[in-house]
Amino acid sequence: MIQSTKINVTAIVNAPIEIVWDAWNTPSDIMQWNSADPNWHCPASENDVRVNGKFKNRMEAKDGSFGFDFEGIYDKVELFKELAYSMNDGRKVRTVFTEKDGKTTLSTVFDAESENEVEVQKQGWQAILNSFVKYVESKKY
């Protein structure tokens, strides 16, 4: 078996873990933050957060020129701690949630794909994570 390259992205959210977890997993929230670039959006999201549950997020360029479904199946769900899933192409993703002093750190490790440079993939996933942080920190609870 070929060992794939692992990529790690991390962000700190100035919010308690319960709020971060909910915003990460609620489809109406996902549609607000799930894009790497202002020219893209996430017009649809489905998320069944349980082991063997499926998720599907529709990613589209706002001008309609391109779109794709980002989807997978959960392998591990540990409330307020960890989510792990397999994408349709077999790559694995693991996100760990840790809270300290009212702030939550998200750390995601994922298998790189072979079509794009590793640094481009890292920048794209980091941009989505940064969008998530901005969204959560701007919400009024």
ABEGO torsion letter per residue (X at the ends): XBBBBBBBBBBBBBBBAAAAAAAAABAAAAAAABBABAABBBABBBBBBBBGBBBBBBBBBAAGABBBBBBBBBABBBBGABBBBBBAAGBBBBBBBBBBGGBBBBBBBBBBBAABBAAAAAAAAAAAAAAAAAAAAABBX
